[in-house]
Amino acid sequence: MPREVQSSNDRSFKAARLHSVRQTADALATSQRTIWRLLGQGELEKVQVGRSVRITSESLDAFIARGGAK
């Protein structure tokens, strides 16, 4: 039975851009410690990649759009 293979042209797939804690701190002009605090409070959404923590562009954009902390 043949397998169904999704085309790389499938527009429903959107790759998430992931940022390190340092990159996120630089983007928000704040410290890495503040980013860790925001992650702990649930203000930013983290993605675990192995032992690394990354922040999605969507989470960062949403944080900026609402003017920072809730």
C-alpha positions, 0 to 999 in steps of 0.5 A: 500500500503506497504511503501518502507523502505531503508536498513541501509546497503544502501551505498549511505547514508553517515553520516556527522561528525559535529564539534563544533566551539571549536572542529574546532578551536582546530583542526586548532590550532586557536581561536574560534573567528577566526572560527566565522570570517571564517564562516562569510566570507563563508570560512567554511560551517556551519550547524544549529542544533537547536540553535547550529552551527556545521561545517561539516568534508567535509567543514573542510577537504576542507578548510585544503586542499586548504591551509586555507583561499581563 
